[in-house]
Amino acid sequence: MREFSDDNNDLPSEPEVGTPKFGRLLIVLALAVLAIVAVTFLSEAYLA
């Protein structure tokens, strides 16, 4: 019985640790896309 309770306590802690990293990665990815879009529009305005 004690082994099962220890296993159940370890499993929920792993997704909680990974969730903030995924959110941070998503924010960085969105900022990278916005930077590429901004560079595209600025270069089009400058060269046209």
C-alpha positions as a LaTeX table, in Angstrom:
\begin{tabular}{lrrr}
\hline
Residue & $x$ (\AA) & $y$ (\AA) & $z$ (\AA) \\
\hline
Met1 & 0.00 & 0.00 & 0.00 \\
Arg2 & 2.78 & 2.40 & 0.83 \\
Glu3 & 4.51 & 1.93 & $-2.54$ \\
Phe4 & 1.35 & 2.80 & $-4.43$ \\
Ser5 & 0.81 & 5.99 & $-2.45$ \\
Asp6 & 4.40 & 7.05 & $-3.15$ \\
Asp7 & 3.93 & 6.39 & $-6.88$ \\
Asn8 & 0.73 & 8.44 & $-6.94$ \\
Asn9 & 2.45 & 11.37 & $-5.25$ \\
Asp10 & 5.28 & 11.41 & $-7.82$ \\
Leu11 & 3.13 & 11.35 & $-10.96$ \\
Pro12 & 1.17 & 14.64 & $-10.54$ \\
Ser13 & 4.32 & 16.62 & $-9.72$ \\
Glu14 & 5.93 & 16.01 & $-13.15$ \\
Pro15 & 3.30 & 17.78 & $-15.32$ \\
Glu16 & 3.24 & 20.75 & $-12.95$ \\
Val17 & 6.98 & 21.21 & $-13.44$ \\
Gly18 & 6.70 & 20.95 & $-17.24$ \\
Thr19 & 3.73 & 23.30 & $-17.61$ \\
Pro20 & 5.50 & 26.63 & $-16.87$ \\
Lys21 & 8.32 & 25.68 & $-19.26$ \\
Phe22 & 5.78 & 24.98 & $-22.01$ \\
Gly23 & 4.07 & 28.31 & $-21.38$ \\
Arg24 & 7.37 & 30.15 & $-21.50$ \\
Leu25 & 8.29 & 28.36 & $-24.71$ \\
Leu26 & 4.95 & 29.32 & $-26.23$ \\
Ile27 & 5.50 & 32.99 & $-25.33$ \\
Val28 & 9.01 & 32.96 & $-26.83$ \\
Leu29 & 7.68 & 31.32 & $-29.99$ \\
Ala30 & 4.93 & 33.93 & $-30.32$ \\
Leu31 & 7.46 & 36.75 & $-29.85$ \\
Ala32 & 9.72 & 35.23 & $-32.49$ \\
Val33 & 6.84 & 35.06 & $-34.98$ \\
Leu34 & 5.90 & 38.68 & $-34.24$ \\
Ala35 & 9.52 & 39.76 & $-34.74$ \\
Ile36 & 9.66 & 38.00 & $-38.13$ \\
Val37 & 6.39 & 39.66 & $-39.18$ \\
Ala38 & 7.67 & 43.07 & $-38.08$ \\
Val39 & 10.94 & 42.64 & $-40.00$ \\
Thr40 & 8.99 & 41.56 & $-43.08$ \\
Phe41 & 6.71 & 44.61 & $-43.04$ \\
Leu42 & 9.54 & 47.03 & $-42.25$ \\
Ser43 & 11.75 & 45.68 & $-45.03$ \\
Glu44 & 8.83 & 45.84 & $-47.47$ \\
Ala45 & 8.14 & 49.46 & $-46.51$ \\
Tyr46 & 11.83 & 50.38 & $-46.72$ \\
Leu47 & 12.59 & 48.68 & $-50.03$ \\
Ala48 & 9.34 & 49.52 & $-51.82$ \\
\hline
\end{tabular}
